[in-house]
Each structure stands twice: as C-alpha cells, then as structure tokens.
Amino acid sequence: MLLRRLQIQLLGLLVAATLAAATTVGNITTVTKIPKCALRCLVEELPASTCPSTTLDKHCICKNHDLRRAVYDCLTLKCSVRDNFAAINITATACGVEPVSTVDISIEFYATFTTLTVIFISARMATKIAGISTWWWDDTTIVIVFISFIYGVRYFVNMALIKASILFGLLRVFPNKNFRRVLWGTQIFNLFFTLAMLGAWFGQCQPMSFYWLGWDGEHEGSCVDKKAVALAHAGIHLSLDVWILVLPINQIAALNLEKKKKVGAVLMFGVGIFLTIVCALRINALVDGTRPRSISTRGFWTALWSNIENSVGIMVACMPAMRILFTQLIIPKIRESMGERRHSVAPSTAHSKAGTTSTCNTRPNTYSHHSRGRSLQQVLNISDIELIGERQDERERDVELGDMGDLGLGVPGKKESPATVVAQERPL
C-alpha cells in the first residue's frame, strides 16, 4: 500500500515538474510520455538514497548524483533503449538540466583545421603548377584523401591513404635499395591492414542493416564487439604511425651531414610526431567514449579527434611541399624584389657588382650532370632527385645517399674515397 502511494506521489511530482517544463517549452504532450519502466526504477532506488521517500523533494532528487547514477543503471538494465532515452530527456527537462551543445566547438575546430588543410593542399598544388615538382603517386593519394575528407569517407580509409602518400614521398627521396624494400613492405602491410579493416567493418553485423538499426534493441541481428574492433584498429594504427615516423629519421641519422643540417632534416621528417600525438589523443577519447555519459555527447570527441587527425595527416604529408614552396619560390622572389629595390636606390653600387653572379635562386653546382640540355636547377626538383654514389665496379652500382638538397639541407658528403655524384631524375 505504501509503495502504491509512493508511486502516485512520485508520478505527481514528475507530472508537475514536467508540466512546468512543458509550459516553458510549449510541448505539453511530453507529460503523457513518461515511461512506466523509468518510474519503477526511481521508486526502487529512492529508499536507498539520502533523499526522503515520504516527502518527495524535487531539489534533492535532481541534485543527488548517486541516485541519478543508480536510476541510470536501472534504466540500462531493465528498460528498453527508447524508454531510456525518453526518461533521460523528460527528467533532464524537469530538473532544469541544460542540454549539452557541441555545435560551437564543432564549428571552431572544423573551420580551423579545414582552412589549414586547404592551405597545405594548395601549397602542394602550387609546387606542381610552378614546375618545382612533378606529379607522382604521393600526390594522387593525398588528393584522394582531401576529397574523401571533404565528403566524410570512413576514417580508417583516409588514414591508410595518408600513410600511403607519406610512404610514396619517402620512396621519392630515399633511393637506398634496402630501405626502399622496407618502405614497399610497409606499403603492402598498410594495404592489407586496410582491407582487413574494411572486411571487419562490412562484416561486423549480421544482417548488415543491423549496424544502423540495432541501436533500439527492437530488431533481430547480432554484431561483434564494435569497441574492440575500433580499439584494435587504433592500436595497430598508432604503432604504424610510430614506425613510419622512425623510418626516415633512422636513415638521416646514418648520413654524414653537419650537425645543424642533420637536425634540420630530422625536424623536417619529424613533423609526423604531431600525427602520432593526435592519434594517441583520439585513442584516449575512444576509450573514454566507452564509459557511460550523456548520450547526446557520447562519441563526439572521438569523431572530433578523428577529423582533426585527418587534417593533421594531410598537413604532415604536405609539409615538405610547403617548405619547398617558401625556400625555392616565395623567398627567392622576395629577395629578388628586394634586390631590384636596392638596385634602383643605389645604382652605383649595383653597377660595381654587375659582374657578380646572383645566387639567391640557384644552388652550388656540386653535381656532375649528364648532358640532357637542361640546367642543374631544372633537374633539382623537390623529391625527384637521387644522389647515386658510383662505385669503382660499375656493374654493382648502388644507391648510397638520398637527395637532401631539395629540403634545403645541402648535399651530404662522404668520408670514403671521392665518388662521382650524379643528379638523376626519377622516371615517373
């Protein structure tokens, strides 16, 4: 009898509170939609709380976090998903809980990173238009990534293409045969890993429609543990990021470069650390997203960090192009313009130096070059050059060093006997 009276009192409280909220929002029909299952959960958990069960205190019920957690657990175990959602919405409105909005955060982050992505892609395309670099597979893959990023293609497909673009870029710069085998092996692993993830994604629910219909528990079907699949992909994905980050740094460390130039080369290829950091932050958000929280925000941070990682990946892949655009096009143009101004201001000084050769747009001609009717500057394109150390036995020509000149790091020397250094353009 007491339980029945308590149910009536509780129902009256919820109705009164909901009426007040409904009057405010103009949606009085919500009063009739209070799930009975939710009412039973509140009745069961209220006596065990610190709130009085005889004189219902709305303020105590709304502010008691332990009671709310207990009721939430009861809703999860005993009520349908639809009843769960309805109860949370109604009680939140009755208690005056403001809905969590992520719109402002989304707009700020997406606008910022999308703008940066467009800038870096544009810089890469500018190097092609200006003839500083030729088009190759790394450019094709990164353009596909950019298009799929705009249209919201699956996260792991985009990240696989970003890795492929970075690896293709390394294949253009580093010509050592053994190292290239490692790069191609990494490409193959990346390809099969992506295909495996595609298979897992398409086959994780039976029937496939259960993937988007199974949320309410009212449809027949089954799925593997989606969180386990996502975390497995994230772990392997992070490991592959670290591997790709270490590969070029290991090669640069073995080169006979000046310390300053070696540090510059490591920093150039080490920008991939930002991609690794963002990937780790996404994993943290993914793990945190598995814990109970507001349904409206669950998974938001995972999705946000996924998009940020896509943007950072594109920027990392385009970083060499951005640097070359400045060092070989923009900065030389600025210096040339400043030189013309100085010439107009001090003609006598300019006339005295007329016999000297300007070097702002050229590099020291330290290469021997096969006669192809083109200047050295036309051959030294970004990522299209190999420095080949010719051994005394021409039948065993081997790739010794990669071209660091395209990164503005100078030409690495060799401590052994002098070798003929050849600037050779990779056929595309």
C-alpha positions, 0 to 999 in steps of 0.5 A: 500500500505504501509503495502504491502511494509512493508511486502516485506521489512520485508520478505527481511530482514528475507530472508537475515538474514536467508540466512546468517544463512543458509550459516553458517549452510549449510541448505539453504532450511530453507529460503523457510520455513518461515511461512506466519502466523509468518510474519503477526504477526511481521508486526502487532506488529512492529508499536507498538514497539520502533523499526522503521517500515520504516527502518527495523533494524535487531539489534533492532528487535532481541534485543527488548524483548517486541516485541519478547514477543508480536510476541510470543503471536501472534504466540500462538494465531493465528498460528498453533503449527508447524508454531510456532515452525518453526518461533521460530527456523528460527528467533532464527537462524537469530538473532544469538540466541544460542540454549539452551543445557541441555545435560551437566547438564543432564549428571552431575546430572544423573551420580551423583545421579545414582552412589549414588543410586547404592551405597545405593542399594548395601549397602542394598544388602550387609546387606542381603548377610552378614546375618545382615538382612533378606529379607522382603517386604521393600526390594522387593519394593525398588528393584522394584523401582531401576529397574523401575528407571533404565528403566524410569517407570512413576514417580508417580509409583516409588514414591508410591513404595518408600513410600511403602518400607519406610512404610514396614521398619517402620512396621519392627521396630515399633511393637506398635499395634496402630501405626502399624494400622496407618502405614497399613492405610497409606499403603492402602491410598498410594495404592489407591492414586496410582491407582487413579493416574494411572486411571487419567493418562490412562484416561486423553485423549480421544482417548488415542493416543491423549496424544502423538499426540495432541501436533500439534493441527492437530488431533481430541481428547480432554484431561483434564487439564494435569497441574492440574492433575500433580499439584494435584498429587504433592500436595497430594504427598508432604503432604504424604511425610510430614506425613510419615516423622512425623510418626516415629519421633512422636513415638521416641519422646514418648520413654524414651531414653537419650537425645543424643540417642533420637536425634540420632534416630530422625536424623536417621528417619529424613533423609526423610526431604531431600525427602520432600525438593526435592519434594517441589523443583520439585513442584516449577519447575512444576509450573514454567514449566507452564509459557511460555519459550523456548520450547526446555527447557520447562519441563526439570527441572521438569523431572530433579527434578523428577529423582533426587527425585527418587534417593533421595527416594531410598537413604532415604529408604536405609539409615538405611541399610547403617548405619547398614552396617558401625556400625555392619560390616565395623567398627567392622572389622576395629577395629578388624584389628586394634586390631590384629595390636596392638596385634602383636606390643605389645604382652605383653600387649595383653597377660595381657588382654587375659582374657578380653572379646572383645566387639567391635562386640557384644552388652550388653546382656540386653535381656532375650532370649528364648532358640532357640540355637542361640546367642543374636547377631544372633537374633539382626538383623537390623529391625527384632527385637521387644522389647515386654514389658510383662505385669503382665496379660499375656493374654493382652500382648502388644507391648510397645517399638520398637527395637532401638538397631539395629540403634545403639541407645541402648535399651530404658528403662522404668520408670514403674515397671521392665518388662521382655524384650524379643528379638523376631524375626519377622516371615517373 
